[in-house]
Amino acid sequence: MVCRFETGINQPGQTQLFNSCLFHLIYSIPFLDIISFCFSRLSSTGTMIKLFKVKEKQRELAKNANGKGPVNKQSAGELRLHKDISELNLPKTCTISFPNGKDDLMNFEITIRPDDGYYIGGAFLFSFQVSSIYPHEPPKVKCKTKVYHPNIDLEGNVCLNILREDWKPVLNITTVIYGLYHLFTEPNYEDPLNHDAAAVLRENPKMFQSNVRRAMMGGYVGQTYFQRCM
């Protein structure tokens, strides 16, 4: 009589293991112990194979996610900037935007609309470029709106002490924005980039005000043409 035992074993390695168990049966090892040993080994082997495949799949998904490799760790500057922006406390006259999308926090823009002083009614756009070693160096700030101003030259460079020698790592983006806003409410002729505008402000404030309005409405001040920014 032939006793047929259906095992459901299909893979060669598993078959070899099972045959080994049958070999030991010939030498009178208790049948139930052999079966228990055999299937415990098969179960263990199957579990190991499944775990290996899961780990391989996880590595593959991480590598191929969005067509990119594993996500890079954020720099200290990015982490600090993320904190600064999450805690941003802007006056109602200032707004922030991200021209490259919010995934690029290191480059953003601030629009300032003064509600007092010579520049009331205007809208002035500033670009911020933040380095990976922020806050150990200040952000690079440029005015993208051409403006008649003693502390901003015609190329958009800004004269603000906290962006230069007075910068400290304890300062943040909010501090810089308030500093820029202060330039529009109280322009300073003592530390100018536009020397012509500074001289007019110092010697004839009424003419300075007239020049500012002409520039903001779109027109010439001297030989320089300004786009409307009101």
Backbone bond lengths (Angstrom), bond angles and torsions (degrees), N, CA, C in turn:
res aa  C-N    CA-C-N  psi(-1)  N-CA   C-N-CA  omega(-1)  CA-C   N-CA-C  phi
1 M - - - 1.451 - - 1.517 108.93 -
2 V 1.320 114.52 135.99 1.466 120.05 -179.77 1.510 108.66 -106.47
3 C 1.321 115.79 125.58 1.473 121.27 178.12 1.525 108.05 -97.63
4 R 1.304 116.71 117.54 1.466 121.40 -178.47 1.519 109.06 -101.82
5 F 1.371 116.15 128.68 1.466 121.75 -176.36 1.527 108.33 -116.26
6 E 1.297 117.13 113.80 1.471 122.66 -179.47 1.542 108.75 -83.47
7 T 1.307 115.96 114.62 1.469 119.94 -175.15 1.515 113.45 -103.50
8 G 1.339 117.13 -24.64 1.466 118.92 -174.07 1.521 112.64 75.46
9 I 1.363 115.64 17.48 1.465 120.48 -178.25 1.508 108.25 -91.80
10 N 1.312 116.28 124.83 1.457 120.46 -175.66 1.516 112.90 -120.89
11 Q 1.328 119.10 -26.65 1.446 120.62 -174.96 1.518 110.85 -84.91
12 P 1.337 117.97 145.72 1.472 121.60 -175.33 1.520 112.28 -58.92
13 G 1.317 118.09 -41.91 1.457 120.14 -179.00 1.504 111.56 -63.29
14 Q 1.322 115.36 -38.20 1.465 118.96 179.57 1.529 110.83 -69.99
15 T 1.323 116.28 -37.80 1.479 120.61 179.15 1.521 110.20 -63.06
16 Q 1.322 116.95 -43.02 1.465 120.83 -179.78 1.514 110.38 -62.26
17 L 1.328 116.48 -41.49 1.460 120.27 179.01 1.522 110.95 -63.41
18 F 1.321 116.59 -40.14 1.454 120.22 -178.99 1.526 110.74 -68.43
19 N 1.332 117.06 -40.51 1.466 120.29 177.90 1.516 111.12 -61.92
20 S 1.350 115.76 -34.89 1.458 118.90 177.69 1.511 110.88 -62.91
21 C 1.314 114.78 -38.65 1.471 118.63 177.52 1.533 110.82 -63.10
22 L 1.320 118.11 -41.25 1.465 121.72 179.78 1.515 110.97 -65.18
23 F 1.338 115.86 -34.03 1.460 119.25 178.78 1.515 110.50 -62.04
24 H 1.329 115.20 -43.48 1.470 118.33 178.59 1.526 112.28 -67.05
25 L 1.304 117.51 -23.52 1.460 120.51 178.71 1.525 110.93 -63.97
26 I 1.340 115.50 -33.35 1.470 120.24 -179.81 1.518 110.38 -60.45
27 Y 1.339 116.01 -31.04 1.467 119.99 -178.36 1.518 112.12 -92.61
28 S 1.319 115.22 28.41 1.481 123.26 167.98 1.525 114.00 67.63
29 I 1.331 117.94 23.71 1.471 117.57 170.11 1.522 107.49 -70.03
30 P 1.298 117.17 136.14 1.478 119.50 -176.67 1.522 111.36 -51.67
31 F 1.318 115.09 132.27 1.465 122.31 -173.04 1.523 112.67 -58.03
32 L 1.314 117.70 -44.83 1.462 120.72 -177.30 1.520 111.16 -66.38
33 D 1.331 117.60 -34.58 1.464 120.59 177.81 1.513 110.71 -66.19
34 I 1.349 115.93 -38.52 1.464 119.67 179.50 1.532 110.29 -63.92
35 I 1.324 115.48 -47.79 1.460 119.41 -178.30 1.527 110.60 -61.44
36 S 1.333 116.48 -42.53 1.459 120.59 -179.97 1.515 111.02 -62.28
37 F 1.363 115.78 -44.11 1.460 120.51 179.66 1.524 111.16 -63.08
38 C 1.346 114.41 -44.08 1.452 120.00 -175.90 1.529 111.63 -61.74
39 F 1.299 116.64 -49.01 1.466 119.40 -175.93 1.523 112.80 -74.75
40 S 1.343 116.48 -26.28 1.458 117.40 174.73 1.516 110.51 -66.79
41 R 1.372 116.32 -38.45 1.460 120.30 178.04 1.527 110.99 -67.12
42 L 1.342 115.59 -41.95 1.459 119.64 179.72 1.523 110.91 -64.07
43 S 1.312 116.25 -41.80 1.458 120.40 -179.73 1.521 110.88 -64.09
44 S 1.352 115.73 -42.69 1.460 120.28 179.19 1.514 111.45 -62.54
45 T 1.360 115.09 -43.53 1.461 119.39 -179.72 1.524 111.03 -62.73
46 G 1.342 116.48 -43.03 1.458 120.66 179.34 1.513 112.13 -62.30
47 T 1.345 116.29 -39.76 1.462 120.39 179.73 1.520 110.87 -64.52
48 M 1.353 116.26 -43.31 1.451 120.24 178.72 1.526 111.56 -60.58
49 I 1.343 115.95 -41.78 1.466 120.24 179.59 1.522 110.17 -63.08
50 K 1.336 117.25 -43.56 1.459 120.81 -179.77 1.526 111.56 -63.36
51 L 1.356 117.14 -43.11 1.447 120.16 179.23 1.519 111.33 -62.60
52 F 1.338 115.92 -40.38 1.467 120.29 178.79 1.530 110.57 -61.85
53 K 1.328 116.50 -43.19 1.461 120.45 -179.89 1.515 111.89 -66.10
54 V 1.328 117.60 -37.53 1.458 121.44 178.67 1.526 110.21 -63.18
55 K 1.345 116.51 -45.73 1.454 120.22 -179.90 1.524 111.20 -63.72
56 E 1.351 117.15 -40.42 1.459 120.55 177.27 1.533 110.53 -61.56
57 K 1.330 116.59 -40.95 1.459 120.93 -179.60 1.524 110.99 -65.02
58 Q 1.332 116.57 -40.31 1.455 120.40 179.18 1.522 111.29 -63.26
59 R 1.343 116.45 -42.42 1.461 119.73 177.95 1.524 111.42 -64.09
60 E 1.319 116.40 -39.34 1.462 120.88 -179.84 1.517 111.27 -65.87
61 L 1.350 116.23 -41.55 1.469 119.91 179.29 1.518 111.09 -65.18
62 A 1.349 116.69 -41.05 1.459 119.93 179.18 1.518 111.30 -63.91
63 K 1.326 115.72 -37.38 1.466 120.04 -178.14 1.516 111.88 -71.65
64 N 1.330 116.63 -36.59 1.460 120.65 -172.43 1.516 114.51 -99.85
65 A 1.324 117.42 1.02 1.468 120.03 -177.37 1.520 109.92 -59.70
66 N 1.333 114.52 122.45 1.462 121.84 179.99 1.516 112.79 54.74
67 G 1.324 116.34 25.10 1.458 119.73 178.97 1.508 113.50 74.79
68 K 1.325 117.43 13.49 1.459 121.81 -176.79 1.513 109.41 -121.52
69 G 1.328 115.07 166.46 1.451 120.64 174.60 1.507 109.94 -78.09
70 P 1.337 117.40 -170.99 1.458 121.01 177.81 1.524 110.78 -57.34
71 V 1.335 115.73 144.95 1.463 121.46 -176.40 1.524 110.19 -64.45
72 N 1.337 117.11 130.92 1.452 121.21 179.80 1.527 110.29 -73.42
73 K 1.324 114.68 150.49 1.449 119.28 176.84 1.518 109.41 -71.21
74 Q 1.334 116.17 146.06 1.460 120.56 178.10 1.513 109.95 -73.06
75 S 1.330 115.52 144.67 1.458 120.38 176.34 1.526 109.21 -73.18
76 A 1.341 115.36 165.87 1.464 119.88 177.73 1.529 110.49 -60.95
77 G 1.353 115.66 -36.71 1.457 119.26 178.23 1.511 112.74 -63.49
78 E 1.339 116.93 -40.64 1.465 120.94 179.00 1.522 110.99 -65.69
79 L 1.334 116.31 -41.31 1.465 120.07 179.68 1.532 110.70 -63.88
80 R 1.324 116.27 -43.24 1.471 119.72 179.73 1.528 110.51 -66.46
81 L 1.350 116.76 -42.44 1.462 119.55 -179.91 1.522 111.33 -64.25
82 H 1.336 116.58 -39.41 1.465 120.32 177.20 1.531 109.99 -58.64
83 K 1.320 116.47 -41.31 1.471 120.77 177.72 1.530 110.29 -64.41
84 D 1.344 116.58 -45.40 1.465 120.19 -179.23 1.526 111.46 -59.52
85 I 1.328 115.98 -45.05 1.468 119.63 -176.68 1.531 110.59 -70.04
86 S 1.332 116.68 -37.11 1.470 119.16 178.86 1.529 111.29 -66.14
87 E 1.329 116.82 -25.07 1.464 121.11 -179.68 1.532 111.93 -104.39
88 L 1.336 116.32 14.01 1.458 120.99 -175.62 1.529 111.16 -60.42
89 N 1.327 114.55 131.10 1.472 120.46 -179.58 1.520 107.73 -123.88
90 L 1.338 115.75 84.26 1.454 120.99 -174.33 1.525 111.58 -88.20
91 P 1.349 116.37 144.97 1.469 118.05 169.79 1.517 109.32 -67.94
92 K 1.305 117.09 161.99 1.467 120.75 -176.69 1.517 112.35 -65.14
93 T 1.322 116.56 -16.16 1.464 121.08 -179.21 1.528 112.95 -86.02
94 C 1.328 117.75 0.50 1.470 121.49 -176.73 1.529 110.23 -125.88
95 T 1.335 115.98 140.59 1.461 121.68 176.45 1.522 109.30 -132.53
96 I 1.324 115.18 153.99 1.459 121.27 179.99 1.527 109.51 -116.75
97 S 1.330 116.95 146.13 1.467 121.62 176.68 1.528 108.67 -144.50
98 F 1.343 114.97 158.19 1.466 121.62 -178.33 1.528 108.47 -122.74
99 P 1.328 117.59 94.49 1.476 120.22 -174.86 1.517 113.75 -62.64
100 N 1.339 118.00 -25.91 1.466 121.59 179.54 1.527 112.38 -98.75
101 G 1.329 117.03 9.54 1.456 120.91 -176.46 1.522 110.56 92.14
102 K 1.309 116.35 160.09 1.465 121.24 -175.10 1.516 113.44 -73.37
103 D 1.329 117.77 -7.23 1.466 119.50 173.91 1.526 110.71 -72.98
104 D 1.328 117.06 -18.37 1.463 121.57 178.94 1.520 108.83 -109.99
105 L 1.334 115.34 82.03 1.461 120.04 -178.85 1.520 112.17 -74.21
106 M 1.324 116.90 -20.03 1.465 120.52 -173.16 1.533 112.37 -75.04
107 N 1.323 116.66 -10.47 1.467 121.10 177.64 1.525 108.68 -131.68
108 F 1.318 116.23 116.44 1.464 119.27 -179.48 1.519 109.10 -148.47
109 E 1.317 115.90 174.21 1.467 121.65 -177.48 1.526 110.71 -129.86
110 I 1.302 114.52 145.69 1.465 121.80 176.65 1.532 108.73 -121.71
111 T 1.321 116.79 129.68 1.462 121.90 174.55 1.521 108.71 -106.11
112 I 1.329 115.11 126.84 1.466 121.21 -179.88 1.525 108.91 -112.39
113 R 1.346 115.90 127.76 1.470 122.22 177.79 1.533 107.90 -121.61
114 P 1.322 116.81 90.01 1.474 119.45 -176.19 1.531 112.01 -58.69
115 D 1.323 115.44 140.36 1.471 120.25 177.80 1.520 111.02 -112.59
116 D 1.346 115.58 17.62 1.461 119.78 179.71 1.532 108.24 -159.36
117 G 1.322 116.22 157.03 1.454 120.74 173.85 1.519 114.15 85.84
118 Y 1.329 116.05 -166.63 1.463 122.31 -175.65 1.534 112.81 -60.50
119 Y 1.331 117.20 -30.99 1.466 120.75 -169.37 1.525 113.32 -102.33
120 I 1.329 117.36 16.64 1.451 121.33 -179.92 1.539 110.78 -57.63
121 G 1.309 115.84 135.77 1.463 120.71 179.21 1.515 114.41 92.31
122 G 1.333 117.82 -10.69 1.463 121.04 179.66 1.524 111.71 -88.73
123 A 1.334 116.04 165.93 1.467 122.32 176.11 1.520 107.86 -132.15
124 F 1.329 116.62 122.98 1.451 121.88 -171.94 1.532 109.76 -126.54
125 L 1.318 115.10 124.20 1.464 121.89 -173.79 1.519 110.27 -100.51
126 F 1.337 116.16 130.33 1.465 122.95 178.12 1.528 110.13 -120.99
127 S 1.315 115.73 136.59 1.467 120.01 174.08 1.527 109.20 -98.67
128 F 1.332 115.29 141.53 1.468 122.41 177.42 1.530 108.26 -118.74
129 Q 1.322 115.55 129.09 1.460 121.21 173.64 1.522 107.25 -123.22
130 V 1.327 116.03 118.80 1.459 121.33 -172.98 1.526 108.97 -110.21
131 S 1.319 116.85 132.19 1.468 120.68 -177.61 1.524 111.00 -86.05
132 S 1.333 115.42 167.09 1.466 121.10 -178.58 1.523 112.31 -70.54
133 I 1.348 117.86 -15.25 1.473 119.50 179.72 1.541 111.40 -99.42
134 Y 1.340 117.10 8.69 1.462 120.45 172.12 1.523 108.42 -56.12
135 P 1.333 120.72 138.71 1.464 128.94 10.41 1.535 114.51 -96.01
136 H 1.333 117.34 19.96 1.470 118.58 -179.81 1.517 112.25 -77.48
137 E 1.313 117.02 -9.37 1.458 121.55 166.91 1.520 107.55 -140.09
138 P 1.342 117.08 150.03 1.467 119.73 -175.68 1.518 111.39 -72.60
139 P 1.321 117.27 160.97 1.466 119.81 172.92 1.523 110.59 -66.39
140 K 1.328 115.31 152.90 1.463 120.19 174.40 1.531 107.39 -89.69
141 V 1.335 115.82 121.89 1.457 121.56 -173.50 1.529 109.19 -121.40
142 K 1.332 116.24 132.35 1.461 120.86 175.07 1.521 109.38 -133.83
143 C 1.324 115.30 145.54 1.459 120.58 176.34 1.524 108.38 -89.07
144 K 1.331 116.68 118.69 1.462 121.45 -177.82 1.528 112.11 -87.22
145 T 1.327 116.10 -9.98 1.460 121.54 176.31 1.523 108.38 -97.40
146 K 1.318 116.80 125.50 1.462 119.74 177.88 1.517 108.55 -69.71
147 V 1.329 116.33 123.81 1.458 119.86 -171.29 1.528 110.08 -138.19
148 Y 1.314 115.22 144.08 1.469 122.15 175.00 1.521 107.10 -86.71
149 H 1.342 115.77 102.15 1.461 119.71 -171.63 1.526 108.83 -154.46
150 P 1.330 118.24 136.25 1.470 119.85 -178.99 1.529 114.06 -64.94
151 N 1.320 117.59 -26.02 1.471 120.74 -175.30 1.524 114.06 -105.52
152 I 1.340 116.44 7.11 1.468 121.91 177.13 1.520 107.31 -134.06
153 D 1.331 116.73 121.31 1.466 117.08 -178.25 1.530 110.72 -84.07
154 L 1.329 115.83 178.16 1.463 120.30 -173.74 1.530 113.01 -72.90
155 E 1.336 117.23 -10.87 1.473 121.40 175.40 1.527 111.80 -93.93
156 G 1.327 116.60 -1.65 1.465 120.30 177.04 1.512 115.25 93.75
157 N 1.335 117.88 3.36 1.465 120.00 176.49 1.527 109.70 -70.04
158 V 1.317 115.38 142.80 1.469 120.72 -173.22 1.525 109.54 -115.98
159 C 1.320 115.43 131.91 1.465 121.16 175.40 1.525 108.63 -99.46
160 L 1.332 115.05 98.60 1.463 121.51 179.82 1.526 106.98 -140.18
161 N 1.320 116.55 122.30 1.462 120.23 -170.62 1.531 113.72 -57.95
162 I 1.343 117.84 -35.15 1.460 118.73 -177.79 1.537 112.69 -75.77
163 L 1.331 116.67 -7.90 1.462 119.62 172.32 1.528 111.28 -93.29
164 R 1.330 115.59 1.18 1.466 120.16 -178.23 1.530 109.41 -129.50
165 E 1.345 115.44 -115.35 1.478 119.71 -170.72 1.524 113.57 -69.80
166 D 1.319 118.70 -22.53 1.466 120.51 -176.71 1.526 113.53 -95.52
167 W 1.322 117.21 8.31 1.471 119.21 177.94 1.528 110.41 -69.77
168 K 1.334 115.82 138.59 1.468 122.63 175.35 1.528 108.22 -137.04
169 P 1.338 117.90 148.28 1.468 120.03 -178.50 1.523 114.98 -60.16
170 V 1.337 117.01 -19.02 1.475 119.06 178.91 1.529 111.35 -75.31
171 L 1.346 116.74 -16.86 1.462 119.73 177.70 1.522 109.54 -75.77
172 N 1.329 116.07 165.03 1.463 119.60 -176.55 1.535 110.81 -144.55
173 I 1.323 115.37 -174.65 1.460 120.46 -176.65 1.528 111.51 -64.50
174 T 1.308 117.22 -38.42 1.466 120.37 177.97 1.525 110.86 -58.79
175 T 1.334 116.70 -42.30 1.464 121.25 178.69 1.521 110.97 -58.92
176 V 1.334 116.80 -44.02 1.472 121.32 -179.09 1.526 110.42 -64.15
177 I 1.330 116.95 -43.75 1.470 120.24 -178.41 1.528 110.79 -62.67
178 Y 1.316 117.16 -42.47 1.463 119.77 178.05 1.526 110.93 -65.95
179 G 1.348 116.30 -34.08 1.462 119.72 175.85 1.515 111.82 -63.94
180 L 1.343 116.98 -41.87 1.466 120.96 177.25 1.526 111.08 -64.45
181 Y 1.304 115.90 -43.23 1.469 119.71 178.74 1.531 110.60 -59.85
182 H 1.324 115.67 -38.86 1.462 120.60 -179.12 1.528 111.05 -63.89
183 L 1.334 118.01 -30.92 1.469 120.60 177.56 1.524 111.85 -61.31
184 F 1.326 116.90 -30.67 1.467 119.95 -178.66 1.531 112.40 -84.40
185 T 1.294 116.87 -28.45 1.459 118.93 178.63 1.526 111.58 -85.57
186 E 1.343 117.10 -28.26 1.461 121.57 179.49 1.524 110.55 -141.65
187 P 1.336 117.90 73.92 1.471 120.13 177.31 1.530 110.54 -60.95
188 N 1.340 114.94 146.11 1.464 120.76 -171.96 1.531 110.52 -115.51
189 Y 1.329 116.98 112.78 1.465 119.64 -179.61 1.531 113.15 -81.93
190 E 1.347 117.89 -6.59 1.466 120.56 -177.21 1.529 113.15 -82.83
191 D 1.309 117.69 -16.31 1.477 120.60 -178.95 1.527 108.47 -135.52
192 P 1.335 117.22 69.30 1.465 119.84 -168.18 1.524 114.68 -91.68
193 L 1.334 113.73 157.12 1.460 122.04 164.02 1.531 109.29 -107.29
194 N 1.326 116.12 -37.47 1.470 121.23 173.91 1.529 106.93 -97.98
195 H 1.328 115.74 96.41 1.471 120.32 -173.17 1.529 112.26 -68.44
196 D 1.323 117.11 -33.18 1.464 119.50 178.83 1.529 110.68 -64.32
197 A 1.340 116.31 -46.15 1.468 119.95 179.07 1.522 110.81 -63.93
198 A 1.335 116.55 -37.96 1.463 120.45 -179.98 1.529 110.68 -64.57
199 A 1.334 116.45 -41.38 1.473 120.17 -179.82 1.521 110.93 -63.88
200 V 1.338 117.11 -41.36 1.466 120.24 179.53 1.528 110.09 -66.39
201 L 1.305 117.51 -42.29 1.475 120.68 179.02 1.519 110.36 -61.65
202 R 1.312 117.17 -40.88 1.470 120.76 -178.33 1.532 111.77 -69.90
203 E 1.329 116.57 -41.11 1.468 120.48 -171.17 1.525 113.70 -94.51
204 N 1.326 117.09 -28.80 1.469 119.43 -175.44 1.531 109.94 -150.03
205 P 1.336 117.49 80.48 1.466 120.71 -176.84 1.530 113.83 -57.06
206 K 1.345 118.24 -32.95 1.466 119.30 179.94 1.530 111.10 -67.85
207 M 1.320 116.57 -39.92 1.462 119.38 176.40 1.528 110.54 -66.84
208 F 1.313 115.86 -37.18 1.465 119.68 176.92 1.521 109.89 -59.57
209 Q 1.321 117.14 -46.00 1.458 120.92 178.87 1.519 111.23 -60.15
210 S 1.336 117.14 -41.76 1.459 121.30 178.29 1.533 111.03 -63.00
211 N 1.315 117.25 -41.54 1.463 121.23 178.97 1.530 111.47 -64.27
212 V 1.328 115.50 -40.60 1.462 120.02 178.95 1.524 110.43 -61.65
213 R 1.330 117.05 -45.68 1.467 120.58 -178.45 1.528 110.70 -64.35
214 R 1.341 116.45 -40.85 1.462 120.52 -179.81 1.538 110.02 -63.42
215 A 1.317 115.91 -42.53 1.463 119.97 -179.77 1.531 110.95 -66.44
216 M 1.322 117.56 -42.06 1.460 121.16 -178.22 1.525 112.01 -68.04
217 M 1.317 117.42 -31.55 1.462 120.92 179.75 1.529 112.34 -81.29
218 G 1.311 116.33 -10.88 1.456 121.50 -179.79 1.508 110.95 96.51
219 G 1.313 116.36 105.37 1.460 119.73 -178.59 1.511 110.48 168.64
220 Y 1.333 114.77 -174.64 1.456 121.70 -177.44 1.524 111.03 -91.69
221 V 1.326 114.07 140.25 1.459 121.96 164.62 1.522 104.79 -122.93
222 G 1.329 116.39 108.56 1.456 120.26 -170.44 1.522 109.63 66.03
223 Q 1.342 116.58 -125.55 1.458 121.71 179.64 1.529 113.13 -97.35
224 T 1.327 117.19 4.92 1.475 121.53 -173.86 1.520 110.59 -106.65
225 Y 1.350 115.49 130.83 1.465 120.36 178.52 1.537 109.25 -97.98
226 F 1.325 115.42 137.37 1.459 122.22 179.68 1.523 109.43 -119.36
227 Q 1.338 116.09 135.40 1.460 121.12 174.16 1.523 110.34 -73.60
228 R 1.306 115.62 148.50 1.473 120.44 178.50 1.536 109.26 -62.15
229 C 1.310 116.19 136.13 1.474 120.21 179.60 1.528 111.32 -136.30
230 M 1.309 116.49 30.08 1.476 121.16 178.43 1.509 110.32 -107.63
